[in-house]
Structures are given as structure tokens and as C-alpha cells.
Amino acid sequence: MTRRTLIVVDDQPDFLKIARSRLTRDETLEVIAEATSGEAALDLVPRLQPTPDGVLLDVEMPGLDGFETARRLRALAPELRIILTSASDTSHYGVAAGRIGAAFLPKRSLSAEAVLHLLD
């Protein structure tokens, strides 16, 4: 099976650790980088070669929020799969994510299986 690569972007260091732990339980998913802000993600993505398969992006961050970061990432790397995530499981996030060509996954549902499904 093909190995998929992912960047995780969240302003909470504890969530970055939790996400890495949950996501790397599956050998076909590799977290290749982390960023703690939208600005850092926008700086990081163009420097990664090849472009990762996806980015798991927190919605609620200081500075650039996840939606604005997703819009800008889409312009930088149109092939990048974007998965927005939040501890706030509001139905409008899923709709708003879909409008910008992204997916939404509540943090409580985070698993390698769920992310791999959304990357396909």
C-alpha cells in the first residue's frame, strides 16, 4: 500500500502530540511536519518536496484561522488535500470546509483510518 504524507497544524502543542500518536498507528500514514500557526504552515508547505498528500489544519488558531490558511494553501498547492479540524463540532464547519474544497473532521473523531479515508 502507498504511504501517505501529512502535515499537522495546530497552535496547541498537546494536540500536536496527540495527533501524531493517533495518526502514526497506521504504517501507511506518515506525519512529516508540524506547524503551530497558519503563517508557519504557509511558509512550510512550499519548501516540502514532494508536496505532502494532505494537511490536518485546526480551524481555531490565533492570527490566520484555519479557513483563511486553507484558502491560501489551496492557491500555493492546489493538489494538497486539506482536512480542517476543531474541538468545536459545529455543523457549519463541514459546510464551510466543503465550500473551499476541504473536508472537516472533528478532533474527537481523529484517527489514521478517518484521515486516510479523507485523503483518498
DSSP file (Angstrom, degrees, kcal/mol; ACC not computed):
  #  RESIDUE AA STRUCTURE BP1 BP2  ACC     N-H-->O    O-->H-N    N-H-->O    O-->H-N    TCO  KAPPA ALPHA  PHI   PSI    X-CA   Y-CA   Z-CA
    1    1 A M              0   0    0      0, 0.0     2,-0.2     0, 0.0     0, 0.0   0.000 360.0 360.0 360.0 145.2    0.0    0.0    0.0
    2    2 A T        -     0   0    0      1,-0.1     2,-0.4    27,-0.0    26,-0.0  -0.475 360.0-123.5 -71.9 135.2    1.2    3.5   -0.8
    3    3 A R        -     0   0    0     -2,-0.2     2,-0.3    26,-0.1    26,-0.2  -0.650  24.3-149.2 -79.4 133.7    2.4    5.6    2.1
    4    4 A R  E     -a   29   0A   0     24,-3.8    26,-2.8    -2,-0.4     2,-0.3  -0.821   6.1-144.5-105.2 144.2    0.5    8.9    2.6
    5    5 A T  E     -a   30   0A   0     -2,-0.3    49,-1.5    24,-0.2    48,-0.6  -0.850  18.0-178.0-114.2 147.2    2.2   12.0    4.0
    6    6 A L  E     -ab  31  54A   0     24,-2.2    26,-2.3    -2,-0.3    27,-0.9  -0.990  20.6-149.0-145.3 145.4    0.6   14.6    6.2
    7    7 A I  E     -ab  33  55A   0     47,-1.7    49,-3.2    -2,-0.3     2,-0.5  -0.931  17.8-149.5-108.8 140.7    1.4   17.9    7.9
    8    8 A V  E     -ab  34  56A   0     25,-2.0    27,-2.1    -2,-0.4     2,-0.5  -0.957  11.8-171.0-113.4 129.1   -0.4   18.7   11.2
    9    9 A V  E     +ab  35  57A   0     47,-3.1    49,-2.5    -2,-0.5     2,-0.3  -0.968  24.3 134.1-124.6 117.0   -1.1   22.4   12.0
   10   10 A D        -     0   0    0     25,-2.1     6,-0.1    -2,-0.5    51,-0.1  -0.961  50.4-137.9-159.4 141.8   -2.4   23.4   15.4
   11   11 A D  S    S+     0   0    0     -2,-0.3    25,-0.1    49,-0.2    50,-0.1   0.535  86.3  83.8 -80.8  -4.9   -1.5   26.1   17.9
   12   12 A Q    >>  -     0   0    0      1,-0.2     4,-1.8     2,-0.0     3,-0.5  -0.873  64.1-159.5-102.5 110.5   -1.8   23.6   20.9
   13   13 A P  H 3> S+     0   0    0      0, 0.0     4,-1.9     0, 0.0     5,-0.2   0.845  92.3  57.9 -56.9 -35.0    1.4   21.6   21.4
   14   14 A D  H 3> S+     0   0    0      1,-0.2     4,-2.3     2,-0.2     5,-0.2   0.904 105.8  48.8 -63.3 -39.7   -0.6   18.9   23.3
   15   15 A F  H <> S+     0   0    0     -3,-0.5     4,-3.3     1,-0.2     5,-0.3   0.890 105.9  57.2 -67.7 -36.8   -2.8   18.3   20.4
   16   16 A L  H  X S+     0   0    0     -4,-1.8     4,-2.3     1,-0.2    -1,-0.2   0.915 109.6  45.9 -58.0 -41.7    0.2   18.0   18.0
   17   17 A K  H  X S+     0   0    0     -4,-1.9     4,-2.3     2,-0.2    -2,-0.2   0.928 114.2  47.3 -66.1 -45.2    1.4   15.2   20.2
   18   18 A I  H  X S+     0   0    0     -4,-2.3     4,-2.7     2,-0.2     5,-0.2   0.929 112.7  49.4 -61.7 -45.9   -2.0   13.5   20.4
   19   19 A A  H  X S+     0   0    0     -4,-3.3     4,-2.9     1,-0.2     5,-0.3   0.934 110.9  49.1 -61.1 -47.1   -2.5   13.8   16.7
   20   20 A R  H  X S+     0   0    0     -4,-2.3     4,-2.1    -5,-0.3    -1,-0.2   0.919 112.5  49.3 -59.0 -43.3    1.0   12.4   15.9
   21   21 A S  H  < S+     0   0    0     -4,-2.3    -2,-0.2     1,-0.2    -1,-0.2   0.933 115.9  41.4 -62.6 -47.0    0.3    9.5   18.3
   22   22 A R  H >< S+     0   0    0     -4,-2.7     3,-0.8     1,-0.2    90,-0.7   0.897 117.5  46.6 -68.0 -40.3   -3.1    8.6   16.8
   23   23 A L  H >< S+     0   0    0     -4,-2.9     3,-1.0    -5,-0.2    -1,-0.2   0.812 106.0  56.1 -77.5 -30.0   -2.1    9.1   13.2
   24   24 A T  T 3< S+     0   0    0     -4,-2.1    -1,-0.2    -5,-0.3    -2,-0.1   0.372  79.9  90.0 -87.6   7.5    1.1    7.1   13.2
   25   25 A R  T <  S+     0   0    0     -3,-0.8     2,-0.6    -4,-0.2    -1,-0.2   0.729  82.2  66.2 -68.8 -20.7   -0.6    4.0   14.5
   26   26 A D  S X  S-     0   0    0     -3,-1.0     3,-1.9    -4,-0.2    -1,-0.1  -0.909  79.2-148.0-104.2 123.2   -1.1    3.1   10.8
   27   27 A E  T 3  S+     0   0    0     -2,-0.6    -1,-0.1     1,-0.3    -3,-0.1   0.652  94.5  64.4 -66.0 -14.7    2.1    2.5    8.9
   28   28 A T  T 3  S+     0   0    0    -25,-0.1   -24,-3.8     1,-0.1     2,-0.5   0.463  94.3  69.0 -89.0   0.5    0.7    3.9    5.7
   29   29 A L  E <   -a    4   0A   0     -3,-1.9     2,-0.5   -26,-0.2   -24,-0.2  -0.979  62.5-173.9-122.4 126.1    0.4    7.4    7.2
   30   30 A E  E     -a    5   0A   0    -26,-2.8   -24,-2.2    -2,-0.5     2,-0.9  -0.974  19.9-146.6-123.4 123.9    3.4    9.5    8.0
   31   31 A V  E     +a    6   0A   0     -2,-0.5   -24,-0.2   -26,-0.2     3,-0.1  -0.796  23.4 176.5 -84.3 109.5    3.3   12.9    9.8
   32   32 A I  E     +     0   0A   0    -26,-2.3     2,-0.3    -2,-0.9   -25,-0.2   0.640  58.1   3.1 -94.6 -15.1    6.2   14.6    8.0
   33   33 A A  E     -a    7   0A   0    -27,-0.9   -25,-2.0     2,-0.0     2,-0.3  -0.988  55.7-150.0-164.0 159.4    6.0   18.0    9.6
   34   34 A E  E     -a    8   0A   0     -2,-0.3     2,-0.3   -27,-0.2   -25,-0.2  -0.960   9.3-171.1-132.2 151.9    4.1   20.1   12.2
   35   35 A A  E     -a    9   0A   0    -27,-2.1   -25,-2.1    -2,-0.3     3,-0.1  -0.984  18.3-151.0-140.2 151.1    3.4   23.8   12.4
   36   36 A T  S    S+     0   0    0     -2,-0.3     2,-0.3   -27,-0.2   -27,-0.1   0.310  78.1  28.0-107.0   8.1    1.9   25.9   15.2
   37   37 A S  S  > S-     0   0    0      1,-0.1     4,-1.9    24,-0.1     5,-0.1  -0.987  77.3-111.9-158.0 162.6    0.2   28.6   13.1
   38   38 A G  H  > S+     0   0    0     26,-0.5     4,-2.3    24,-0.4     5,-0.2   0.896 118.2  54.4 -62.9 -40.4   -1.3   29.2    9.7
   39   39 A E  H  > S+     0   0    0      1,-0.2     4,-1.5     2,-0.2    -1,-0.2   0.913 107.6  49.4 -60.7 -43.1    1.6   31.5    8.9
   40   40 A A  H  > S+     0   0    0      1,-0.2     4,-2.2     2,-0.2    -1,-0.2   0.883 109.8  51.9 -64.6 -37.9    4.1   28.8    9.7
   41   41 A A  H  X S+     0   0    0     -4,-1.9     4,-2.6     1,-0.2    -1,-0.2   0.908 107.3  52.2 -64.5 -41.3    2.2   26.3    7.5
   42   42 A L  H  < S+     0   0    0     -4,-2.3    -1,-0.2     1,-0.2    -2,-0.2   0.818 113.0  45.4 -65.5 -30.1    2.2   28.7    4.6
   43   43 A D  H  < S+     0   0    0     -4,-1.5     4,-0.4    -5,-0.2    -1,-0.2   0.856 116.2  46.5 -76.2 -37.1    5.9   29.1    4.9
   44   44 A L  H >X S+     0   0    0     -4,-2.2     3,-1.4     1,-0.2     4,-0.7   0.923  99.6  62.9 -74.8 -48.1    6.5   25.3    5.3
   45   45 A V  G >< S+     0   0    0     -4,-2.6     3,-1.3     1,-0.3    -1,-0.2   0.865 100.3  51.1 -54.5 -46.9    4.4   23.8    2.5
   46   46 A P  G 34 S+     0   0    0      0, 0.0    -1,-0.3     0, 0.0    -2,-0.1   0.771 108.2  55.0 -64.9 -21.2    6.2   25.3   -0.5
   47   47 A R  G <4 S+     0   0    0     -3,-1.4     2,-0.5    -4,-0.4    -2,-0.2   0.613  88.1  92.3 -85.3 -12.3    9.5   24.1    0.9
   48   48 A L  S << S-     0   0    0     -3,-1.3    -4,-0.0    -4,-0.7     0, 0.0  -0.726  71.3-139.0 -88.5 124.3    8.5   20.5    1.2
   49   49 A Q  S    S+     0   0    0     -2,-0.5     2,-0.2     2,-0.1    -2,-0.0  -0.994  86.7  28.6-130.6 126.6    9.3   18.4   -1.9
   50   50 A P  S    S-     0   0    0      0, 0.0    -1,-0.1     0, 0.0     3,-0.1   0.622 106.7-110.3 -70.9 165.6    7.4   16.4   -2.9
   51   51 A T        -     0   0    0     -2,-0.2   -46,-0.1     1,-0.1    -2,-0.1  -0.393  39.6-108.5 -59.4 134.6    4.3   18.2   -1.7
   52   52 A P        -     0   0    0      0, 0.0    29,-0.2     0, 0.0   -46,-0.1  -0.166  20.5-118.0 -60.8 161.8    2.6   16.2    1.1
   53   53 A D  S    S-     0   0    0    -48,-0.6    28,-2.2     1,-0.2     2,-0.3   0.853  84.5 -12.3 -69.1 -34.2   -0.6   14.4    0.4
   54   54 A G  E     -bc   6  81A   0    -49,-1.5   -47,-1.7    26,-0.2     2,-0.4  -0.967  51.8-132.2-159.4 172.4   -2.5   16.4    2.9
   55   55 A V  E     -bc   7  82A   0     26,-2.1    28,-2.9    -2,-0.3     2,-0.6  -0.999  12.2-149.0-135.5 132.6   -2.7   18.8    5.8
   56   56 A L  E     -bc   8  83A   0    -49,-3.2   -47,-3.1    -2,-0.4     2,-0.5  -0.920  29.8-171.2 -98.8 117.0   -4.7   18.5    9.0
   57   57 A L  E     -bc   9  84A   0     26,-3.0    28,-2.4    -2,-0.6   -47,-0.2  -0.944  21.4-131.1-127.0 119.7   -5.5   22.1    9.9
   58   58 A D  E     - c   0  85A   0    -49,-2.5    28,-0.2    -2,-0.5     3,-0.2  -0.423  11.7-149.1 -66.0 139.2   -7.0   23.4   13.1
   59   59 A V  S    S+     0   0    0     26,-2.6     7,-2.8     1,-0.2     2,-1.1   0.922  83.7  56.7 -73.3 -45.9   -9.9   25.8   12.5
   60   60 A E  S    S+     0   0    0     25,-0.3   -49,-0.2     5,-0.2    -1,-0.2  -0.730  70.1 136.1-101.6  92.4   -9.5   28.0   15.6
   61   61 A M        -     0   0    0     -2,-1.1   -24,-0.1    -3,-0.2     5,-0.0  -0.951  56.2-103.4-129.9 151.3   -6.0   29.5   15.7
   62   62 A P  S    S+     0   0    0      0, 0.0   -24,-0.4     0, 0.0     2,-0.4  -0.342  96.3  11.0 -66.5 157.9   -4.7   33.0   16.5
   63   63 A G  S    S+     0   0    0    -26,-0.1     2,-0.4   -25,-0.1    -2,-0.1  -0.614 133.0  21.8  75.1-129.2   -3.6   35.0   13.6
   64   64 A L  S    S-     0   0    0     -2,-0.4   -26,-0.5     4,-0.1   -25,-0.1  -0.589  84.9-141.2 -71.5 123.9   -4.8   33.3   10.4
   65   65 A D     >  -     0   0    0     -2,-0.4     4,-2.4    -5,-0.1     5,-0.2  -0.271  29.4 -95.8 -77.2 174.5   -7.6   30.9   11.2
   66   66 A G  H  > S+     0   0    0     -7,-2.8     4,-2.5     1,-0.2    -7,-0.2   0.845 121.4  53.6 -61.6 -36.6   -7.9   27.5    9.5
   67   67 A F  H  > S+     0   0    0     -8,-0.4     4,-2.2     2,-0.2    -1,-0.2   0.930 111.9  43.1 -67.6 -44.6  -10.2   28.6    6.8
   68   68 A E  H  > S+     0   0    0      2,-0.2     4,-2.1     1,-0.2    -2,-0.2   0.903 114.5  51.2 -67.9 -39.6   -8.0   31.5    5.6
   69   69 A T  H  X S+     0   0    0     -4,-2.4     4,-2.8     1,-0.2     5,-0.2   0.920 109.2  51.7 -60.9 -42.8   -5.0   29.3    5.9
   70   70 A A  H  X S+     0   0    0     -4,-2.5     4,-2.5     1,-0.2    -2,-0.2   0.912 108.0  51.4 -61.0 -43.6   -6.8   26.7    3.8
   71   71 A R  H  X S+     0   0    0     -4,-2.2     4,-1.4     1,-0.2    -1,-0.2   0.920 113.7  44.2 -59.5 -43.6   -7.7   29.2    1.1
   72   72 A R  H  X S+     0   0    0     -4,-2.1     4,-1.8     2,-0.2    -2,-0.2   0.881 112.2  51.7 -71.5 -37.8   -4.0   30.3    0.9
   73   73 A L  H  X S+     0   0    0     -4,-2.8     4,-3.2     1,-0.2    -1,-0.2   0.897 105.3  57.0 -63.5 -38.9   -2.7   26.8    0.9
   74   74 A R  H  < S+     0   0    0     -4,-2.5    -1,-0.2     1,-0.2    -2,-0.2   0.884 107.6  48.0 -59.3 -38.9   -5.1   25.9   -1.9
   75   75 A A  H  < S+     0   0    0     -4,-1.4    -1,-0.2     1,-0.2    -2,-0.2   0.863 116.3  43.7 -69.9 -35.7   -3.5   28.7   -4.0
   76   76 A L  H  < S+     0   0    0     -4,-1.8    -2,-0.2     1,-0.2    -1,-0.2   0.879 133.6  13.7 -75.3 -39.6    0.0   27.5   -3.2
   77   77 A A    ><  -     0   0    0     -4,-3.2     3,-2.0    -5,-0.1    -1,-0.2  -0.696  63.5-179.2-142.2  81.9   -0.6   23.8   -3.7
   78   78 A P  T 3  S+     0   0    0      0, 0.0    -1,-0.1     0, 0.0    -4,-0.1   0.760  83.9  57.5 -57.9 -26.6   -3.8   23.0   -5.5
   79   79 A E  T 3  S+     0   0    0      2,-0.1     2,-0.3   -25,-0.0    -5,-0.1   0.602  81.1 109.9 -80.5 -10.9   -3.2   19.3   -5.2
   80   80 A L    <   -     0   0    0     -3,-2.0     2,-0.4    -7,-0.2   -26,-0.2  -0.480  67.5-134.8 -69.7 126.9   -2.9   19.3   -1.4
   81   81 A R  E     -c   54   0A   0    -28,-2.2   -26,-2.1    -2,-0.3     2,-0.5  -0.709  21.6-154.4 -80.6 130.7   -5.8   17.7    0.4
   82   82 A I  E     -c   55   0A   0     -2,-0.4    21,-2.5    19,-0.4     2,-0.5  -0.933  13.9-174.6-115.5 126.4   -7.0   19.9    3.2
   83   83 A I  E     -cd  56 103A   0    -28,-2.9   -26,-3.0    -2,-0.5     2,-0.3  -0.962  11.9-156.3-119.6 111.5   -8.7   18.5    6.3
   84   84 A L  E     -cd  57 104A   0     19,-3.1    21,-2.7    -2,-0.5     2,-0.3  -0.622  15.2-174.3 -84.4 146.9  -10.0   21.1    8.8
   85   85 A T  E     +cd  58 105A   0    -28,-2.4   -26,-2.6    -2,-0.3   -25,-0.3  -0.971  10.0 170.2-141.9 155.2  -10.4   20.0   12.4
   86   86 A S  E     - d   0 106A   0     19,-0.6    21,-2.3    -2,-0.3    22,-0.4  -0.978  40.6-133.2-161.5 149.5  -11.8   21.5   15.6
   87   87 A A  S    S+     0   0    0     -2,-0.3     2,-0.8    19,-0.2    21,-0.1   0.744  97.2  80.8 -73.4 -23.9  -12.8   20.6   19.1
   88   88 A S  S    S-     0   0    0      1,-0.1     2,-1.6    -3,-0.1     5,-0.1  -0.760  74.7-157.1 -83.2 110.3  -16.0   22.5   18.4
   89   89 A D        +     0   0    0     -2,-0.8     2,-0.4    17,-0.1    -1,-0.1  -0.556  29.0 159.2 -91.8  73.9  -18.1   20.1   16.5
   90   90 A T    >>  -     0   0    0     -2,-1.6     3,-1.3     1,-0.1     4,-0.7  -0.808  43.6-136.2-100.4 139.8  -20.4   22.6   14.7
   91   91 A S  H 3> S+     0   0    0     -2,-0.4     4,-1.3     1,-0.3     3,-0.4   0.785 100.2  65.7 -64.4 -27.7  -22.2   21.6   11.6
   92   92 A H  H 3> S+     0   0    0      1,-0.2     4,-2.8     2,-0.2    -1,-0.3   0.765  90.5  65.4 -70.0 -21.6  -21.4   24.8    9.8
   93   93 A Y  H <> S+     0   0    0     -3,-1.3     4,-2.8     2,-0.2    -1,-0.2   0.920 100.9  49.7 -63.8 -41.9  -17.7   23.9    9.8
   94   94 A G  H  X S+     0   0    0     -4,-0.7     4,-2.1    -3,-0.4    -1,-0.2   0.912 113.5  45.5 -62.4 -42.4  -18.3   21.0    7.5
   95   95 A V  H  X S+     0   0    0     -4,-1.3     4,-1.6     2,-0.2    -2,-0.2   0.930 114.6  47.7 -66.0 -46.2  -20.4   23.1    5.1
   96   96 A A  H  X S+     0   0    0     -4,-2.8     4,-0.8     1,-0.2    -2,-0.2   0.882 110.8  52.0 -64.5 -38.3  -17.8   25.9    5.1
   97   97 A A  H ><>S+     0   0    0     -4,-2.8     5,-2.8     1,-0.2     3,-1.1   0.928 107.3  52.9 -62.6 -44.8  -15.0   23.5    4.6
   98   98 A G  H ><5S+     0   0    0     -4,-2.1     3,-1.4     1,-0.3    -1,-0.2   0.841 100.9  61.5 -59.6 -34.3  -16.8   22.0    1.6
   99   99 A R  H 3<5S+     0   0    0     -4,-1.6    -1,-0.3     1,-0.3    -2,-0.2   0.776 108.6  42.3 -65.2 -25.9  -17.2   25.4    0.0
  100  100 A I  T <<5S-     0   0    0     -3,-1.1    -1,-0.3    -4,-0.8    -2,-0.2   0.213 123.7-100.2-106.5  15.4  -13.4   25.8   -0.1
  101  101 A G  T < 5S+     0   0    0     -3,-1.4   -19,-0.4     1,-0.3     2,-0.2   0.767  85.2 117.9  77.5  25.3  -12.7   22.3   -1.3
  102  102 A A      < -     0   0    0     -5,-2.8    -1,-0.3    -6,-0.1     2,-0.3  -0.693  57.1-127.1-116.4 170.5  -11.7   21.0    2.1
  103  103 A A  E     -d   83   0A   0    -21,-2.5   -19,-3.1    -2,-0.2     2,-0.4  -0.730  16.6-137.6-109.7 165.0  -13.0   18.3    4.4
  104  104 A F  E     +d   84   0A   0     -2,-0.3   -19,-0.2   -21,-0.2   -10,-0.1  -0.993  19.3 176.8-127.5 134.8  -13.9   18.6    8.1
  105  105 A L  E     -d   85   0A   0    -21,-2.7   -19,-0.6    -2,-0.4     5,-0.1  -0.962  29.1-127.7-135.4 115.5  -13.1   16.1   10.8
  106  106 A P  E >   -d   86   0A   0      0, 0.0     3,-1.6     0, 0.0     4,-0.2  -0.330  23.1-122.5 -59.7 144.0  -14.0   16.8   14.4
  107  107 A K  G >  S+     0   0    0    -21,-2.3     3,-1.7     1,-0.3   -20,-0.2   0.855 111.5  61.0 -58.0 -35.2  -11.0   16.3   16.7
  108  108 A R  G 3  S+     0   0    0    -22,-0.4    -1,-0.3     1,-0.3   -21,-0.1   0.735 105.2  49.2 -66.3 -19.2  -12.8   13.7   18.8
  109  109 A S  G <  S+     0   0    0     -3,-1.6    -1,-0.3     2,-0.0     2,-0.2   0.315  80.7 135.3 -98.3   6.6  -13.1   11.6   15.6
  110  110 A L    <   +     0   0    0     -3,-1.7     2,-0.3    -4,-0.2     3,-0.1  -0.380  21.4 138.4 -65.1 124.5   -9.4   11.8   14.7
  111  111 A S     >  -     0   0    0     -2,-0.2     4,-2.3     1,-0.1     5,-0.2  -0.969  63.3-111.0-155.4 160.4   -7.9    8.5   13.7
  112  112 A A  H  > S+     0   0    0    -90,-0.7     4,-3.0    -2,-0.3     5,-0.2   0.913 118.9  54.1 -60.0 -42.1   -5.5    7.3   11.0
  113  113 A E  H  > S+     0   0    0      1,-0.2     4,-2.1     2,-0.2    -1,-0.2   0.918 109.0  46.9 -59.8 -45.3   -8.4    5.5    9.3
  114  114 A A  H  > S+     0   0    0      2,-0.2     4,-1.9     1,-0.2    -1,-0.2   0.913 114.7  46.6 -64.7 -42.3  -10.5    8.6    9.1
  115  115 A V  H  X S+     0   0    0     -4,-2.3     4,-1.8     2,-0.2    -2,-0.2   0.925 111.0  51.2 -67.2 -44.1   -7.7   10.7    7.8
  116  116 A L  H  X S+     0   0    0     -4,-3.0     4,-1.2     1,-0.2    -1,-0.2   0.898 108.8  52.7 -59.6 -39.8   -6.7    8.1    5.2
  117  117 A H  H  < S+     0   0    0     -4,-2.1     3,-0.4    -5,-0.2    -1,-0.2   0.914 110.6  46.9 -60.5 -42.9  -10.3    7.9    4.0
  118  118 A L  H  < S+     0   0    0     -4,-1.9    -1,-0.2     1,-0.2    -2,-0.2   0.752 107.9  56.4 -73.8 -23.3  -10.4   11.7    3.5
  119  119 A L  H  <        0   0    0     -4,-1.8    -1,-0.2     1,-0.2    -2,-0.2   0.732 360.0 360.0 -77.4 -22.2   -7.0   11.7    1.7
  120  120 A D     <        0   0    0     -4,-1.2    -1,-0.2    -3,-0.4    -2,-0.2   0.473 360.0 360.0 -80.3 360.0   -8.4    9.2   -0.9
